[in-house]
């Protein structure tokens, strides 16, 4: 490679690094003052509006928002902004296990233990205590990018573990199923959080499989509830949010 081509290459790499730093797609989407609110047994939250993330040493969540698409490798799939709610979503990267032929490395590209890797935090005000069934809208292309854990106030209860998607490949899909030893594609109605006190709570999601893409989540008191399309709009208790996408 001659000197001229080398200089061009270094300049392009510098521009990419600068854009990554400026966009900072791994930083919180909202401040810690933002609190979403449950109304009439429903609370909806856009996934990109987390106020912090923890346990990011090995895997980290990134906002996928045009035009600031994160430059993280490997990430074998293309962005799925079309039909995403709010024109943005989050993905946990890098993604090294796409199919069952790829090596499974516990503590790196897989975590069956919740709360250990890539934890997103959201503040939610609950007005009506009870059992809330958790729905998540996700995009999955393969067999090894469709698992997640959900927790409450730093606790990871059994029925928040191993959320699983099998149906609805290659499209944004709502699901609320728990993977079990007997039913690998998940049992409906078994993913829930018992929120017994009204007030502000910390809802958390942690990585089970890298490459997982999350668009939106819903807490619903009605066990028969099932969201459609992009789901209900979030309701704010306090704080301000702005649309993250800068494209029309």
C-alpha positions in Angstrom: 0.0 0.0 0.0 1.5 3.4 -1.0 1.6 6.4 1.3 -1.3 8.2 -0.4 -3.7 5.2 0.0 -2.5 4.7 3.6 -3.2 8.3 4.5 -6.7 8.0 3.0 -7.4 4.8 5.0 -6.2 6.4 8.2 -8.4 9.4 7.6 -11.5 7.3 7.0 -10.8 5.3 10.2 -10.4 8.6 12.1 -13.7 9.8 10.8 -15.5 6.6 11.7 -14.0 6.8 15.3 -15.0 10.4 15.6 -18.5 9.7 14.5 -18.8 6.9 16.9 -17.6 9.0 19.8 -19.8 11.9 18.8 -23.0 9.9 18.5 -22.1 7.8 21.6 -24.9 5.2 20.8 -24.0 3.3 24.0 -24.8 6.2 26.3 -28.2 6.5 28.1 -31.1 7.6 26.0 -32.6 9.7 28.8 -31.5 11.2 32.1 -32.1 9.7 35.5 -34.9 12.2 36.0 -37.2 10.5 33.5 -39.8 8.2 35.0 -42.5 6.4 32.9 -45.9 5.7 34.4 -48.4 2.9 34.6 -51.9 3.9 33.8 -54.9 1.6 34.0 -52.7 -1.5 34.3 -50.5 -0.7 31.3 -47.0 0.8 31.1 -45.1 1.0 27.8 -41.5 2.1 27.4 -39.3 2.5 24.3 -36.2 0.4 24.8 -33.8 3.1 23.8 -34.9 5.3 26.7 -32.9 3.6 29.4 -31.4 5.9 32.0 -28.2 3.8 32.6 -26.7 0.5 31.8 -24.3 -1.6 33.9 -22.2 -4.8 33.6 -20.8 -3.6 30.2 -17.3 -5.0 30.5 -17.9 -7.9 28.0 -21.1 -6.9 26.1 -22.9 -3.6 25.8 -26.2 -2.3 24.5 -26.2 0.2 21.7 -28.9 2.4 20.3 -29.6 1.7 16.7 -30.8 5.1 15.5 -30.3 6.7 12.0 -27.9 8.2 11.1 -25.8 7.2 14.1 -25.5 3.5 13.5 -22.9 2.1 15.9 -19.6 0.7 14.5 -19.2 -2.5 16.5 -17.7 -5.7 15.1 -18.7 -8.4 14.7 -22.4 -7.5 14.0 -23.4 -9.7 11.0 -26.9 -8.5 10.5 -28.1 -5.2 9.0 -30.1 -2.5 11.0 -33.8 -3.2 11.3 -35.1 0.4 11.7 -38.0 -0.2 9.3 -41.2 -0.6 11.4 -39.4 -0.1 14.7 -41.3 1.9 17.2 -39.9 5.4 17.6 -37.5 4.8 14.7 -34.9 3.4 17.1 -34.1 0.2 19.1 -31.2 -1.3 21.1 -29.0 -4.3 20.3 -26.4 -5.9 22.5 -23.0 -6.2 20.8 -20.7 -7.6 19.7 -22.6 -10.5 18.3 -20.4 -13.6 18.0 -22.9 -16.4 18.2 -25.5 -16.3 15.4 -26.2 -20.0 14.8 -25.7 -23.2 16.8 -22.6 -23.8 14.7 -20.9 -20.9 16.5 -19.1 -21.6 19.7 -21.1 -21.0 22.9 -19.0 -19.2 25.4 -20.7 -18.7 28.8 -19.9 -15.3 30.3 -19.1 -13.9 26.9 -21.8 -14.5 24.2 -24.3 -16.3 26.5 -25.5 -15.8 30.1 -28.1 -18.1 31.5 -27.7 -16.3 34.8 -29.5 -12.9 34.9 -28.0 -9.6 35.9 -24.4 -10.6 35.0 -24.0 -9.0 31.6 -25.4 -6.0 29.8 -28.0 -4.6 32.2 -30.4 -1.9 31.0 -32.2 0.3 33.7 -35.6 2.0 33.4 -37.6 4.0 36.0 -41.3 3.2 36.2 -44.0 4.6 38.5 -46.5 1.9 39.4 -49.9 3.2 40.6 -51.7 -0.2 40.9 -49.6 -2.9 42.6 -50.0 -6.5 41.3 -48.6 -9.1 39.0 -47.4 -7.5 35.7 -46.9 -9.6 32.7 -43.9 -8.5 30.6 -44.1 -8.2 26.8 -41.1 -7.3 24.7 -41.0 -6.4 21.0 -37.9 -8.0 19.4 -36.3 -8.7 16.0 -34.7 -12.1 15.6 -33.0 -13.5 12.5 -31.4 -16.7 13.8 -31.7 -19.3 16.6 -29.1 -17.8 18.9 -30.3 -14.1 19.2 -33.6 -14.6 20.9 -33.1 -14.7 24.7 -33.4 -12.1 27.5 -33.9 -11.7 31.3 -36.0 -9.1 33.1 -35.7 -8.0 36.7 -37.1 -5.7 39.3 -35.3 -3.4 41.8 -32.0 -5.3 41.6 -33.7 -8.7 42.0 -34.0 -11.3 39.2 -37.0 -13.5 40.1 -37.4 -16.9 38.5 -40.3 -15.8 36.3 -38.3 -13.0 34.8 -35.6 -15.4 33.5 -35.2 -16.9 30.1 -37.6 -14.9 27.9 -37.7 -16.7 24.6 -38.7 -16.0 21.0 -39.1 -18.7 18.3 -42.0 -17.4 16.1 -41.9 -14.3 14.0 -38.4 -14.5 12.5 -37.2 -11.5 10.4 -39.9 -9.1 11.7 -40.6 -7.2 14.8 -42.5 -9.6 17.1 -44.2 -9.3 20.5 -43.7 -12.2 22.9 -44.0 -13.1 26.6 -42.8 -16.6 27.0 -40.4 -18.4 29.3 -38.1 -21.0 28.1 -38.1 -24.2 30.1 -36.3 -27.5 29.9 -39.4 -29.1 28.5 -40.5 -26.3 26.2 -37.6 -24.6 24.5 -39.7 -22.2 22.6 -41.2 -20.9 25.8 -44.4 -21.2 27.9 -46.9 -18.3 27.5 -47.9 -16.4 30.6 -44.9 -17.4 32.6 -42.9 -14.1 32.3 -44.0 -11.7 35.0 -43.0 -9.4 37.9 -44.9 -9.2 41.1 -44.8 -5.5 41.9 -46.4 -5.3 45.4 -45.8 -1.7 46.3 -46.9 1.4 44.5 -44.2 4.0 43.6 -41.1 4.3 41.5 -39.4 1.0 40.6 -36.3 0.0 38.6 -37.2 -2.3 35.7 -34.1 -4.0 34.3 -33.2 -6.2 31.4 -30.0 -8.2 31.0 -28.4 -10.2 28.2 -29.0 -13.9 27.7 -27.8 -14.1 24.1 -25.6 -11.5 22.3 -27.1 -9.9 19.2 -30.5 -9.5 20.9 -32.6 -6.6 19.6 -35.2 -4.9 21.7 -37.6 -2.2 20.5 -40.1 -1.7 23.2 -41.5 -3.4 26.4 -44.9 -3.4 28.1 -46.0 -4.2 31.7 -49.6 -5.4 31.7 -51.8 -6.3 34.7 -54.3 -8.2 32.5 -53.0 -11.8 31.9 -55.0 -11.9 28.7 -53.5 -8.7 27.3 -51.6 -9.0 24.0 -50.1 -6.0 22.2 -50.3 -5.5 18.5 -48.5 -3.4 15.9 -46.1 -1.0 17.7 -48.1 -1.1 21.0 -49.3 1.8 23.1 -47.5 5.0 23.5 -45.4 5.6 26.7 -46.8 7.8 29.4 -44.4 10.0 31.3 -44.7 10.6 35.0 -41.9 13.2 35.1 -38.9 14.3 33.0 -38.6 15.0 29.3 -37.6 12.9 26.4 -36.9 13.7 22.8 -36.9 11.5 19.6 -33.4 10.2 19.1 -33.6 9.8 15.4 -32.4 12.9 13.4 -33.9 11.6 10.1 -37.4 12.6 8.9 
